[in-house]
Amino acid sequence: MASMMQPQIILLKEGTDTSQGKAQLLSNINAVMAVGDVVRTTLGPRGMDKLIHDDKGSVTISNDGATIMKLLDIVHPAAKILVDIAKSQDSEVGDGTTTVVLLAAEFLKEAKPFVEDGVHSQNLIRSYRTASTLAIEKVKELAVSIEGKSVEEKKGLLAKCAATTLSSKLIGGEKEFFATMVVDAVMAIGDDDRLNLIGIKKVPGGNMRDSFLVDGVAFKKTFSYAGFEQQPKKFLNPKILLLNIELELKSEKENAEIRLSDPSQYQSIVDAEWNIIYDKLDKCVESGTKVVLSRLAIGDLATQYFADRDIFCAGRVAEEDLNRVAAAAGGTVQTSVNNIIPEVLGTCEIFEEKQVGGERFNIFSGCPSGRTATIVLRGGADQFIEEAERSLHDAIMIVRRAVKNSTVVPGGGAIDMEVSKYLRQHSRTIAGKSQLFINSYAKALEVIPRQLCDNAGFDATDVLNKLRQKHAMQSGEGASYGVDINTGGIADSYANFVWEPAVVKINAINAATEAACLILSVDETVKNPN
């Protein structure tokens, strides 16, 4: 009786929503599986695209896992973790964003029956972590190095990696064309791996094949004043002066008051302003430069002055373009025109202004330090060019990674099947429940080849049985067999050049396992009222 008289303890603020226990964990797993189902169909060369439009009316058509995850306004707290792993995969490796979301969802899907049967989630987490370590070791063991080859050979191998990435994108039809372009661009920037040294400029119109790579810098013609037409539009080996100052008549900013005793002095004050700008312009001309670029405005007087002296000028050049010209041409951006010494001037083999579609482009090619490249993308619809840019970004990241960590693994679900087989064999050597958990982890890895088949319209069960049989061969010759998207059968991915850098798979397994373990370790959700 006394226990019934106990007053109710109010611990949390009124309106707080708490849910805990097994039901809570299952609800989180269901939310993650729902997110996985959204991106599931975008995997692989036959993956479908998603069209996402927001209330502002902007439309995005994308096949890229990270882009879709960013644009989906996910409110479920557990499902948001998947958005984070997709972003981290995108920034770290660049490709494999759909893979990582799918794997995380599948790991949890496999864990769900165990949770329902009352298995403690910590046991699952421990087994999953063990399985992930074993899987990553196996990937490293199966990886093949492409190091030590000649430059031409290496270029060819890198183009294969880029083509694998591009095959699942909208521009997959022209993957060879773009793969070569991406490899050339990455090779151009050399060891410097700052992504902003590769510029991507988009010009609507024409078709994809009209896209081209500039071994140097290209940017849209800036706003220009009268006199611009008289300037030469092409130079060979010009000296390039980069400025961060205005070449305009400047009126005095402060409300200065000048008292004159003699009206003839007035003219000298007016002349002073003109003398200042003429002095600046003279110094630019004396330096022997033929191309003047400035981040700030170059006025009508300066434009005409340069035109009379056969000098090309462009004002209001975007800062990133100016910095890329500086990196490529070997110049330094100046904040004053005094003391312009030859060392601060850049140069390039050819400078010209060209018409690309409806735009005019200033193109600097054959730059001496050559550590930059620009890809000019052409295409019909704006959304198409946007998606092409995202696809190229993935391919550029992949090639950069492959240059640094030059090991590749066979794609097309081959590596996933091989790791899955290895984990299945390993699990049989373990006594206790973890045998079941590691086995379920191995089964989850098969989602990649299964989904590749589903998306292409093949019989997934049939193809997976063939793959299991190939991978079970003792000789190990079936280790690189994956799904053959063209025939609906299986093929040696390695021989067909379906390759991906090992770092993509390692990162995806790592991130997906971490996310799955994180969600399994949550047993209560508290939602505070506003």
Secondary structure, DSSP 8 states (H G I E B T S, - for coil): -GGGG------S-TT-EEEESHHHHHHHHHHHHHHHHHHHTT-STT---EEEE-TT--EEEE--HHHHHHHS----TTTHHHHHHHHHHHHHTSS-HHHHHHHHHHHHHHHHHHHHTT--HHHHHHHHHHHHHHHHHHHHHH-EE-TT--HHHHHHHHHHHHHHHHTTSGGGGGHHHHHHHHHHHHHHHTT---GGGEEEEEEEBS-GGG-EEESEEEEE-----TTGGGS-SEEES-EEEEE-S-BS----SS------SSTHHHHHHHHHHHHHHHHHHHHHHHTT-SEEEESS-B-HHHHHHHHHTT-EEE-S--HHHHHHHHHHH----BS-STT--GGG-EE-SEEEEEEETTEEEEEEES-SS---EEEEEEESSHHHHHHHHHHHHHHHHHHHHHHHS-EEEETTTHHHHHHHHHHHHHHTT--STHHHHHHHHHHHHTHHHHHHHHHHT--HHHHHHHHHHHHT-TTSTTTTEEEETTTTEEEETTTTT-EEEHHHHHHHHHHHHHHHHHHHT--EEEE---
